């Protein structure tokens, strides 16, 4: 293991082919943060059904204030609203890509960076709070 740019670099352990990615911790990380996003979507759907979408002062917004998740929650709310606004007119699944982009941004910013290298291999740089600036 070496440290590159403030992140742990596990080249030997995680330099894998794309087909092998699900058996590494990558799938688990995306799954865990995906679950956070899923439950946030449930919460947003409930608030929208109660006509409380985006209303300041609700307990969810208070709980998220100054949280690492707050900016992602706001983006997720906008992405979900766009999906609902176009409900019944979806020609494909592309409208859901915004949610996937948010998930990728969370993982990239807070957990790890994944870089595609030669021969379809990926290198994973894991962020760790005790290393770097």
Wavefront OBJ file of the C-alpha trace (Angstrom):
o trace
v 0.000 0.000 0.000
v 1.259 3.464 -0.843
v -0.138 6.912 -0.225
v -0.736 9.057 -3.298
v -2.173 12.550 -3.081
v -3.581 12.083 0.394
v -5.358 8.811 -0.353
v -4.475 5.227 0.304
v -3.750 3.425 -2.934
v -4.398 -0.313 -2.910
v -3.090 -1.064 -6.393
v -2.135 -4.668 -5.725
v -5.301 -5.531 -3.826
v -7.817 -3.770 -6.049
v -6.334 -3.570 -9.528
v -9.093 -5.694 -11.027
v -10.949 -6.308 -14.248
v -14.446 -4.788 -14.527
v -16.107 -8.198 -14.298
v -14.454 -8.661 -10.911
v -15.623 -5.341 -9.422
v -18.786 -6.745 -7.811
v -16.696 -9.126 -5.691
v -14.604 -6.284 -4.249
v -15.666 -3.801 -1.645
v -16.677 -1.388 -4.433
v -20.067 -3.023 -4.850
v -20.637 -2.883 -1.111
v -19.722 0.798 -0.928
v -22.024 1.739 -3.794
v -24.703 -0.483 -2.274
v -24.464 1.197 1.125
v -24.588 4.731 -0.261
v -27.243 3.613 -2.727
v -29.324 2.531 0.261
v -28.876 5.990 1.813
v -30.120 7.495 -1.453
v -33.027 5.037 -1.631
v -34.205 5.863 1.877
v -33.801 9.579 1.171
v -36.028 9.075 -1.904
v -38.626 7.349 0.286
v -38.511 10.317 2.642
v -38.799 12.777 -0.247
v -41.751 10.860 -1.666
v -43.508 10.924 1.664
v -42.918 14.664 2.061
v -44.132 15.288 -1.501
v -47.286 13.248 -0.867
v -47.991 15.456 2.152
v -47.393 18.567 0.014
v -44.335 19.418 2.084
v -41.725 19.276 -0.674
v -38.989 21.847 -0.153
v -40.692 23.628 2.720
v -38.157 25.192 5.046
v -38.263 24.306 8.698
v -39.315 20.681 8.347
v -37.543 18.240 10.615
v -35.640 16.576 7.777
v -34.102 19.831 6.608
v -33.246 20.757 10.186
v -31.585 17.383 10.713
v -29.592 17.737 7.495
v -28.443 21.303 8.124
v -24.624 21.401 7.975
v -24.546 17.663 7.196
v -22.258 16.222 4.518
v -25.430 14.813 2.907
v -27.397 18.082 2.707
v -26.229 19.210 -0.769
v -26.845 15.715 -2.150
v -30.301 15.613 -0.590
v -31.186 18.894 -2.309
v -29.930 17.554 -5.647
v -31.812 14.309 -5.063
v -35.002 16.232 -4.345
v -34.639 18.066 -7.668
v -33.881 14.827 -9.560
v -36.893 13.062 -8.049
v -39.144 16.044 -8.778
v -38.055 15.967 -12.434
v -38.914 12.266 -12.606
v -42.334 12.829 -11.067
v -43.035 15.780 -13.367
v -42.412 13.514 -16.372
v -44.158 10.445 -14.973
v -45.926 8.525 -17.710
v -43.857 10.176 -20.432
v -40.551 8.372 -19.896
v -39.245 7.007 -23.186
v -36.331 5.261 -21.461
v -34.475 5.110 -18.147
v -32.225 8.108 -18.839
v -34.152 10.315 -16.401
v -32.809 8.177 -13.583
v -29.190 8.887 -14.542
v -29.249 12.064 -12.458
v -29.721 9.929 -9.338
v -26.818 7.684 -10.343
v -24.672 10.766 -10.943
v -25.392 11.974 -7.413
v -24.396 8.584 -6.019
v -21.153 8.625 -8.013
v -20.409 12.148 -6.754
v -20.900 11.047 -3.139
v -18.570 8.077 -3.495
v -15.996 10.101 -5.444
v -15.959 12.946 -2.926
v -16.251 11.047 0.353
v -15.030 7.491 -0.126
v -12.874 6.625 -3.111
v -11.819 7.539 -6.599
v -12.044 4.893 -9.290
v -9.873 5.299 -12.372
v -9.981 3.151 -15.479
v -6.526 2.093 -16.579
v -4.963 -0.065 -19.224
v -6.639 -3.248 -20.457
v -9.913 -2.373 -18.767
v -8.431 -2.532 -15.279
v -9.510 -0.127 -12.558
v -7.409 1.483 -9.840
v -9.130 2.488 -6.643
v -7.912 5.285 -4.384
v -9.563 5.107 -0.963
v -9.910 8.358 0.990
v -8.983 8.174 4.632
v -9.486 11.072 7.061
v -6.131 10.551 8.801
v -4.184 11.055 5.552
v -3.812 14.155 3.463
v -4.673 17.824 3.855
l 1 2 3 4 5 6 7 8 9 10 11 12 13 14 15 16 17 18 19 20 21 22 23 24 25 26 27 28 29 30 31 32 33 34 35 36 37 38 39 40 41 42 43 44 45 46 47 48 49 50 51 52 53 54 55 56 57 58 59 60 61 62 63 64 65 66 67 68 69 70 71 72 73 74 75 76 77 78 79 80 81 82 83 84 85 86 87 88 89 90 91 92 93 94 95 96 97 98 99 100 101 102 103 104 105 106 107 108 109 110 111 112 113 114 115 116 117 118 119 120 121 122 123 124 125 126 127 128 129 130 131 132 133
